[in-house]
Amino acid sequence: RIELSFLYQLYGLTGRSTDLNELEDNAAYANGKTLYYLNGDPTKASESIVALNMWMYSMHLLYDGADKCYRRTVADDPDFVNLGGGGMDEFIALWIGNDQKPATADGHSLYAMAQEVGNKFGTASPEANVNSQLKLLYEEAKTILSFPNACSKTNTDSMPQLWGVAQRMISQATIPLVQNLIAALLTKNTALVDIYGTALIPLTSQCRSSVYKRLQEDLLRTGSVDFSKTEDIIADLQEVYNCLGFGCNDVGEFTSDGITVKCVEQKFLPLAEFAPSMDVRHEAMIDLDVMQVKILTLLESYQYAKYLFLYGRSSPIPRQTENDPHRLLSLNKMATASRRETAGHFYSAFAEYHKDLTYSAKVVLDTLDGKGKYGTKPAAYKHEVVGKTLQYQIVFMFAIAEMAYAVEQCKKKNLDGEDGSKHSWDQVAAYLIGSLEGPTRGGSSDLDDGQLFWNLANVQAYKFQKDVLNEGYARINAELENMLYAGLGELEASSCDYLE
């Protein structure tokens, strides 16, 4: 069973090919690159081994541990599945290595790589933040696994908790790849751009399509890097930080030989130019989960598509205090939330037809499990069924429910705060537009980017060659944006009836 990081790597290396034979032909990419440097430039071979071979295997250990936890959780006899260290003991051993002094780059494994580049980016004091965070996350995971009957039917919380920790560890582990690639670009080190570009750029195939295409063209396809594009390449890298699970502050600032590269964290990002009154970027990033489940379904990675659907990945639920637990919003939570019932007849009509209040979750899970009406269909068919259900039943229905909830809270005079009507109204925009449309007017010009209702309207407007504005996007979206702003105005005036 191919885990997520390796599958995205192959998907990105092949230009997002869905031909499983082509993906398999590229499976030895790390060995091929390392052998190339062993034969041609042995001084770079050790970096290739760490960045390509060891890094990807460390990701395998995390996903393999989560997979074993799930299989134990659903097993009648959990002891039948040997959990071992849940992937965590194995990961931390590989990351740190055997001959490593704390807070130094004296070792030969991933810890030393992170430490050395952390010093260059000002993210080590004295230990690299990445290494410190990974050790803390390891302890958090070991605590989860230490509870009685962890990863069993009597302790089903273990799997989502372990999955969440693994996702945060993967995000942390990706930061040194980004830092090393930026450093290589700025110092014009062609060999290291090749190594770290190969390690990182294919992983961006899980992010915004238009950005991945540009990065692939600049760093993977051409065979040689054009250093005159360095500024644009780094800007594109910064655009995928959120998708990969970190921000500008995590990467830091590179300073070397008079060169300084900064990245400014943007707190509020517009959604296709619509400016929410509150920060809903994390909610908007649910479209990344939609896109990634679709990719995994098309690549026949049904088990990991199921994990992503059940437990989430890209949309962290904002924490109010440092003591709050880390939680992820998942598409399954959206599909089964009681709030969906506030969507009124939009929801009840489907629930009555399917005779199931959680009908959309059942369709997705049955299809991924090979059961039900669509479970035995070809991968391309399943991709359409799962994808359209996620986009236009689960997320769209949740957006309608948030509209109704905003009206309800307005009438209760609960306007502000995380549970207030203003936040719910902003979430409506997040779930209709999504993060992948970008901040510019009309959304992305690349129709492969968007995943939600906004994209559907643009695609259909172009398909029917009707109602496309001069700015290049659907008239219905312009009207939608006007109504979203009008809703914010009614909330500011507490005009709940007009809002309704």
C-alpha positions as CSV (number, residue, x, y, z in Angstrom):
1,R,0.0,0.0,0.0
2,I,1.6,3.2,-1.2
3,E,1.4,6.0,1.5
4,L,0.5,9.6,0.7
5,S,3.9,11.3,0.6
6,F,5.4,8.7,-1.8
7,L,2.3,8.7,-4.0
8,Y,2.2,12.5,-4.3
9,Q,5.9,12.4,-5.1
10,L,5.4,10.0,-8.0
11,Y,2.3,11.9,-9.1
12,G,4.3,15.1,-9.2
13,L,7.4,13.6,-10.8
14,T,5.3,12.4,-13.7
15,G,3.5,15.6,-14.3
16,R,0.3,14.4,-12.4
17,S,0.0,11.2,-14.5
18,T,-2.8,8.9,-13.5
19,D,-1.1,5.9,-15.4
20,L,-0.1,3.6,-12.5
21,N,2.5,1.9,-14.7
22,E,4.2,5.3,-15.3
23,L,4.1,6.0,-11.6
24,E,5.7,2.6,-11.0
25,D,8.4,3.3,-13.5
26,N,9.5,6.3,-11.4
27,A,9.4,4.6,-8.1
28,A,13.2,4.3,-7.9
29,Y,13.7,8.0,-8.5
30,A,15.7,8.5,-5.2
31,N,18.1,5.6,-6.0
32,G,18.5,6.9,-9.5
33,K,19.4,10.4,-8.4
34,T,21.8,9.2,-5.7
35,L,23.6,6.8,-8.0
36,Y,24.0,9.7,-10.5
37,Y,25.8,11.7,-7.9
38,L,27.8,8.8,-6.6
39,N,29.1,8.3,-10.2
40,G,29.5,11.9,-11.1
41,D,29.8,14.2,-8.0
42,P,30.3,12.0,-4.9
43,T,30.4,15.1,-2.6
44,K,26.7,15.6,-3.3
45,A,25.7,11.9,-2.9
46,S,25.4,12.1,0.9
47,E,22.9,15.0,0.6
48,S,21.0,13.1,-2.0
49,I,20.8,10.1,0.3
50,V,19.5,12.1,3.2
51,A,17.1,14.4,1.3
52,L,15.7,11.8,-1.0
53,N,16.1,8.2,0.3
54,M,16.0,8.8,4.1
55,W,13.5,11.6,4.1
56,M,10.9,9.7,2.1
57,Y,11.4,6.5,4.2
58,S,10.8,8.5,7.3
59,M,7.5,9.6,5.9
60,H,6.7,6.0,5.1
61,L,7.3,5.1,8.8
62,L,4.7,7.7,10.0
63,Y,2.0,6.6,7.6
64,D,2.7,2.9,8.2
65,G,2.2,3.5,11.9
66,A,-1.1,5.3,11.3
67,D,-2.2,2.5,9.0
68,K,-1.4,-0.1,11.6
69,C,-3.3,1.9,14.2
70,Y,-6.4,2.0,12.0
71,R,-6.2,-1.7,11.2
72,R,-5.9,-2.5,14.9
73,T,-8.9,-0.2,15.6
74,V,-11.2,-2.0,13.3
75,A,-9.9,-5.5,14.1
76,D,-12.0,-7.9,16.3
77,D,-8.7,-9.0,17.8
78,P,-6.3,-5.9,17.9
79,D,-3.4,-8.1,18.9
80,F,-3.5,-9.6,15.4
81,V,-1.9,-6.4,14.2
82,N,1.6,-5.6,15.6
83,L,1.6,-1.9,16.2
84,G,5.2,-1.8,17.2
85,G,6.1,1.8,18.0
86,G,3.3,3.1,15.9
87,G,5.8,4.4,13.5
88,M,7.0,6.9,16.0
89,D,10.0,5.1,17.6
90,E,11.2,4.1,14.1
91,F,10.8,7.7,12.8
92,I,12.6,9.4,15.5
93,A,15.4,6.9,15.4
94,L,15.9,7.5,11.7
95,W,15.5,11.2,12.0
96,I,18.2,11.7,14.7
97,G,20.5,8.8,14.0
98,N,23.1,7.1,16.1
99,D,26.0,9.6,16.2
100,Q,24.3,12.9,16.9
101,K,25.1,15.5,19.5
102,P,22.1,17.7,20.6
103,A,21.8,21.1,18.7
104,T,24.7,20.4,16.4
105,A,25.0,19.5,12.7
106,D,27.7,16.9,13.5
107,G,25.6,13.9,12.7
108,H,24.8,12.2,9.4
109,S,21.0,12.0,9.4
110,L,18.0,14.2,9.0
111,Y,18.4,15.9,12.3
112,A,21.8,17.2,11.2
113,M,20.4,18.4,7.9
114,A,17.6,20.3,9.7
115,Q,20.1,21.8,12.2
116,E,22.6,23.0,9.5
117,V,19.9,24.7,7.4
118,G,18.1,26.0,10.5
119,N,21.2,28.0,11.4
120,K,21.2,29.6,7.9
121,F,17.6,30.7,8.3
122,G,17.7,31.9,11.8
123,T,15.4,29.1,13.1
124,A,17.8,27.5,15.5
125,S,18.4,28.7,19.0
126,P,20.6,26.6,19.5
127,E,18.5,23.6,18.4
128,A,16.7,23.9,15.1
129,N,13.0,24.6,15.7
130,V,12.1,21.7,13.4
131,N,14.1,19.2,15.5
132,S,12.6,20.6,18.8
133,Q,9.1,20.4,17.4
134,L,9.6,16.9,16.1
135,K,10.8,15.7,19.5
136,L,7.8,17.3,21.2
137,L,5.4,15.7,18.7
138,Y,7.1,12.4,19.2
139,E,6.3,12.7,22.9
140,E,2.7,13.6,22.2
141,A,2.3,10.6,20.0
142,K,3.9,8.3,22.6
143,T,1.4,9.6,25.1
144,I,-1.5,8.7,22.8
145,L,-0.1,5.2,22.3
146,S,0.5,4.7,26.0
147,F,-3.2,4.8,26.9
148,P,-4.9,1.5,27.7
149,N,-6.2,-0.3,24.6
150,A,-4.7,2.3,22.3
151,C,-5.8,1.8,18.6
152,S,-8.6,-0.6,19.4
153,K,-12.4,-0.7,19.3
154,T,-12.5,0.3,22.9
155,N,-10.3,3.4,22.3
156,T,-11.2,4.7,18.8
157,D,-9.8,8.2,19.6
158,S,-6.2,6.9,19.1
159,M,-6.4,6.8,15.3
160,P,-7.5,10.4,14.6
161,Q,-5.1,11.7,17.3
162,L,-2.2,9.8,15.9
163,W,-3.1,10.7,12.4
164,G,-3.2,14.4,13.4
165,V,0.2,14.2,15.1
166,A,1.7,12.5,12.0
167,Q,0.4,15.2,9.7
168,R,2.1,17.9,11.9
169,M,5.3,15.9,11.9
170,I,5.3,15.6,8.1
171,S,4.8,19.4,7.8
172,Q,7.7,20.1,10.2
173,A,9.9,17.6,8.3
174,T,9.2,19.3,5.0
175,I,10.5,22.7,6.2
176,P,14.2,21.8,5.8
177,L,13.6,20.7,2.2
178,V,12.1,24.2,1.5
179,Q,15.0,25.9,3.3
180,N,17.6,24.0,1.5
181,L,16.0,24.6,-1.9
182,I,15.8,28.3,-1.3
183,A,19.4,28.4,-0.1
184,A,20.5,26.5,-3.2
185,L,18.6,28.9,-5.5
186,L,20.1,31.9,-3.9
187,T,23.7,30.6,-3.9
188,K,23.2,29.3,-7.5
189,N,24.2,25.7,-6.5
190,T,22.9,23.7,-9.5
191,A,23.4,20.3,-8.0
192,L,21.6,21.1,-4.7
193,V,18.8,22.8,-6.6
194,D,18.5,19.5,-8.5
195,I,18.5,17.4,-5.3
196,Y,16.2,19.5,-3.2
197,G,14.0,20.4,-6.2
198,T,13.5,16.7,-6.8
199,A,12.7,16.1,-3.1
200,L,10.2,19.0,-2.7
201,I,8.6,20.1,-6.0
202,P,6.7,16.9,-6.8
203,L,5.1,17.1,-3.3
204,T,3.5,20.4,-4.4
205,S,1.3,18.5,-6.8
206,Q,-1.1,18.1,-3.8
207,C,-1.4,22.0,-3.7
208,R,-2.6,24.7,-6.0
209,S,-2.4,23.3,-9.5
210,S,-1.3,26.5,-11.3
211,V,1.6,26.9,-8.8
212,Y,2.7,23.3,-9.1
213,K,2.7,23.7,-12.9
214,R,5.0,26.7,-12.8
215,L,7.4,25.1,-10.2
216,Q,7.5,21.9,-12.2
217,E,8.3,23.8,-15.4
218,D,11.0,25.8,-13.7
219,L,12.7,23.1,-11.6
220,L,11.8,19.6,-13.0
221,R,11.1,19.8,-16.7
222,T,13.8,22.0,-18.2
223,G,16.8,20.0,-17.0
224,S,18.6,23.1,-15.9
225,V,17.5,26.0,-13.7
226,D,17.2,29.5,-14.9
227,F,18.5,31.5,-11.9
228,S,17.1,34.7,-13.3
229,K,13.7,33.3,-12.2
230,T,14.8,32.8,-8.6
231,E,12.6,35.5,-7.2
232,D,9.5,34.2,-8.9
233,I,10.3,30.6,-7.9
234,I,10.7,31.6,-4.3
235,A,7.4,33.5,-4.4
236,D,5.7,30.4,-5.8
237,L,7.2,28.3,-3.0
238,Q,5.9,30.7,-0.4
239,E,2.5,30.4,-2.0
240,V,2.3,26.6,-1.1
241,Y,3.5,27.0,2.5
242,N,0.0,26.9,3.9
243,C,-0.8,23.8,1.8
244,L,2.2,22.1,3.2
245,G,1.3,22.9,6.8
246,F,3.6,25.8,7.8
247,G,4.2,29.5,7.4
248,C,6.8,32.1,6.8
249,N,7.9,32.3,10.4
250,D,8.5,28.5,10.4
251,V,10.8,28.8,7.4
252,G,12.6,31.9,8.6
253,E,14.8,34.4,6.7
254,F,17.9,33.4,4.7
255,T,20.9,35.5,5.1
256,S,24.2,34.7,3.5
257,D,26.9,36.8,1.7
258,G,24.8,39.9,1.8
259,I,21.7,38.0,0.5
260,T,18.5,38.2,2.5
261,V,15.2,36.7,1.6
262,K,12.1,37.6,3.7
263,C,8.6,36.3,3.7
264,V,5.8,38.2,5.3
265,E,3.0,36.2,7.0
266,Q,-0.4,37.4,5.7
267,K,-3.1,37.2,8.4
268,F,-6.1,37.8,6.3
269,L,-6.3,36.6,2.7
270,P,-9.2,37.5,0.4
271,L,-11.1,34.7,-1.3
272,A,-11.4,35.6,-5.0
273,E,-11.2,39.3,-3.8
274,F,-14.0,38.8,-1.2
275,A,-12.6,40.1,2.1
276,P,-14.1,38.2,5.1
277,S,-14.6,40.1,8.3
278,M,-12.8,37.3,10.2
279,D,-9.9,34.9,9.5
280,V,-11.4,31.9,7.8
281,R,-8.4,30.7,5.8
282,H,-8.3,27.4,7.6
283,E,-11.9,26.7,6.8
284,A,-11.3,27.7,3.2
285,M,-8.5,25.1,3.0
286,I,-11.0,22.3,3.2
287,D,-10.9,22.5,-0.6
288,L,-7.4,21.0,-0.4
289,D,-8.8,17.9,1.3
290,V,-11.4,17.7,-1.5
291,M,-8.8,17.9,-4.2
292,Q,-6.5,15.4,-2.5
293,V,-9.2,12.8,-1.9
294,K,-10.1,13.1,-5.6
295,I,-6.4,12.6,-6.6
296,L,-6.1,9.5,-4.3
297,T,-9.3,8.0,-5.6
298,L,-8.2,8.4,-9.2
299,L,-4.8,6.8,-8.3
300,E,-6.7,3.9,-6.7
301,S,-5.3,4.7,-3.2
302,Y,-8.7,4.1,-1.7
303,Q,-7.5,3.4,1.9
304,Y,-5.6,6.6,2.2
305,A,-8.4,8.5,0.5
306,K,-10.6,7.1,3.3
307,Y,-8.2,8.2,6.0
308,L,-8.1,11.7,4.6
309,F,-11.9,11.8,4.3
310,L,-12.4,10.5,7.9
311,Y,-9.7,12.4,9.7
312,G,-8.8,15.5,7.6
313,R,-5.5,17.0,6.8
314,S,-5.5,20.5,5.5
315,S,-8.0,22.4,7.6
316,P,-6.9,22.7,11.3
317,I,-9.6,23.9,13.7
318,P,-8.4,27.2,15.2
319,R,-7.3,26.9,18.8
320,Q,-8.4,29.6,21.3
321,T,-5.6,28.9,23.7
322,E,-2.2,27.1,23.7
323,N,-3.8,24.4,26.0
324,D,-6.5,23.6,23.4
325,P,-6.0,20.3,21.6
326,H,-5.0,20.2,18.0
327,R,-7.9,19.1,15.9
328,L,-8.7,18.8,12.2
329,L,-11.9,19.6,10.4
330,S,-12.7,16.6,8.2
331,L,-15.0,16.1,5.3
332,N,-16.6,13.3,7.3
333,K,-17.3,15.7,10.2
334,M,-19.0,18.1,7.7
335,A,-21.0,15.2,6.2
336,T,-22.3,14.0,9.6
337,A,-22.6,17.2,11.5
338,S,-26.0,17.9,13.1
339,R,-25.7,21.5,11.8
340,R,-26.5,20.2,8.3
341,E,-30.1,20.0,9.4
342,T,-30.3,23.8,9.5
343,A,-30.1,23.8,5.7
344,G,-33.8,23.0,5.8
345,H,-35.5,21.5,2.7
346,F,-32.2,21.5,0.8
347,Y,-30.9,18.9,3.2
348,S,-34.1,17.1,4.1
349,A,-35.0,16.3,0.5
350,F,-31.8,14.4,0.0
351,A,-31.9,12.7,3.5
352,E,-35.5,11.5,2.8
353,Y,-34.6,10.3,-0.6
354,H,-31.6,8.3,0.6
355,K,-33.4,7.4,3.9
356,D,-30.2,8.2,5.7
357,L,-29.3,11.4,7.6
358,T,-25.6,10.8,6.7
359,Y,-26.2,9.8,3.2
360,S,-23.3,11.7,1.6
361,A,-20.7,10.1,4.0
362,K,-22.2,6.7,3.2
363,V,-21.8,7.2,-0.5
364,V,-18.2,8.2,-0.1
365,L,-17.2,5.5,2.3
366,D,-19.1,2.7,0.4
367,T,-17.4,3.7,-2.8
368,L,-14.0,3.8,-1.3
369,D,-14.6,0.5,0.5
370,G,-15.7,-1.2,-2.7
371,K,-19.3,-1.6,-1.6
372,G,-22.7,-0.2,-2.6
373,K,-23.8,1.1,-6.0
374,Y,-20.5,2.5,-7.1
375,G,-17.9,0.4,-5.2
376,T,-17.1,-2.0,-8.1
377,K,-16.9,0.7,-10.7
378,P,-13.6,1.7,-12.4
379,A,-11.3,4.3,-10.7
380,A,-12.3,7.1,-13.0
381,Y,-16.0,6.5,-12.2
382,K,-15.3,6.4,-8.5
383,H,-13.3,9.6,-8.8
384,E,-16.4,11.4,-10.3
385,V,-18.8,10.0,-7.7
386,V,-16.6,10.7,-4.7
387,G,-15.4,14.1,-6.0
388,K,-18.9,15.4,-6.9
389,T,-20.3,14.2,-3.6
390,L,-17.6,16.0,-1.6
391,Q,-17.9,19.2,-3.6
392,Y,-21.6,19.6,-4.2
393,Q,-23.2,17.6,-1.5
394,I,-21.0,17.8,1.6
395,V,-19.2,21.1,1.3
396,F,-22.0,22.9,-0.6
397,M,-24.7,21.7,1.8
398,F,-22.5,22.7,4.8
399,A,-22.3,26.2,3.3
400,I,-26.1,26.4,3.1
401,A,-26.3,25.3,6.7
402,E,-23.9,28.0,7.7
403,M,-26.1,30.6,6.0
404,A,-29.1,29.4,8.0
405,Y,-27.0,29.3,11.2
406,A,-25.8,32.9,10.6
407,V,-29.4,34.1,10.4
408,E,-30.3,32.1,13.5
409,Q,-27.5,33.6,15.5
410,C,-28.2,37.1,14.2
411,K,-31.8,36.8,15.6
412,K,-30.3,35.7,18.9
413,K,-28.1,38.8,18.8
414,N,-25.0,36.7,18.8
415,L,-23.0,38.5,16.2
416,D,-19.4,38.3,17.2
417,G,-17.0,35.6,18.3
418,E,-16.2,32.1,16.9
419,D,-19.8,31.0,17.3
420,G,-21.4,34.2,16.1
421,S,-23.2,35.0,12.9
422,K,-20.4,37.1,11.4
423,H,-18.0,34.1,11.6
424,S,-20.7,31.8,10.1
425,W,-21.3,34.2,7.2
426,D,-17.5,34.3,6.5
427,Q,-17.5,30.6,6.6
428,V,-20.2,30.6,3.9
429,A,-17.7,32.4,1.6
430,A,-14.9,29.9,2.6
431,Y,-17.0,26.9,1.7
432,L,-18.3,28.3,-1.6
433,I,-15.1,29.8,-2.8
434,G,-12.2,27.9,-1.1
435,S,-8.6,28.7,-0.7
436,L,-7.4,27.5,-4.1
437,E,-9.1,30.3,-6.1
438,G,-6.5,32.7,-4.7
439,P,-7.0,36.3,-3.6
440,T,-7.6,38.0,-7.0
441,R,-10.8,39.2,-8.5
442,G,-12.9,36.4,-10.1
443,G,-10.7,33.7,-8.6
444,S,-8.0,31.7,-10.4
445,S,-7.6,32.0,-14.2
446,D,-6.6,28.4,-14.2
447,L,-9.8,26.3,-14.0
448,D,-7.8,23.4,-12.6
449,D,-7.3,25.3,-9.4
450,G,-10.7,25.7,-7.8
451,Q,-12.6,22.8,-6.3
452,L,-15.9,24.3,-5.0
453,F,-19.0,26.0,-6.1
454,W,-17.2,29.1,-7.4
455,N,-15.1,27.0,-9.8
456,L,-18.2,25.1,-11.0
457,A,-19.9,28.4,-11.9
458,N,-16.8,29.5,-13.8
459,V,-16.3,26.2,-15.6
460,Q,-20.0,26.1,-16.7
461,A,-20.0,29.7,-17.8
462,Y,-17.0,29.0,-20.1
463,K,-18.5,25.7,-21.3
464,F,-21.7,27.3,-22.4
465,Q,-20.0,30.5,-23.5
466,K,-22.6,32.5,-21.6
467,D,-22.6,35.0,-18.8
468,V,-18.8,35.4,-18.7
469,L,-17.9,38.9,-17.6
470,N,-15.2,40.9,-19.3
471,E,-12.9,40.2,-16.3
472,G,-13.0,36.5,-17.3
473,Y,-15.3,35.0,-14.7
474,A,-18.9,34.0,-14.3
475,R,-21.6,36.6,-13.8
476,I,-23.2,34.4,-11.2
477,N,-20.0,34.6,-9.1
478,A,-20.0,38.4,-9.3
479,E,-23.6,38.3,-8.0
480,L,-22.6,35.9,-5.3
481,E,-19.8,38.2,-4.2
482,N,-22.2,41.1,-4.1
483,M,-24.5,39.1,-1.9
484,L,-21.7,38.0,0.4
485,Y,-20.8,41.7,1.0
486,A,-24.5,42.6,1.3
487,G,-24.8,39.9,4.0
488,L,-21.9,41.4,6.0
489,G,-23.6,44.8,5.7
490,E,-26.9,43.5,7.1
491,L,-25.0,41.9,10.0
492,E,-23.2,45.1,10.8
493,A,-26.7,46.8,10.9
494,S,-28.2,43.8,12.8
495,S,-30.8,43.6,10.0
496,C,-31.5,39.9,10.5
497,D,-34.7,39.8,8.4
498,Y,-32.9,41.3,5.4
499,L,-30.1,38.9,5.9
500,E,-32.5,36.0,5.8
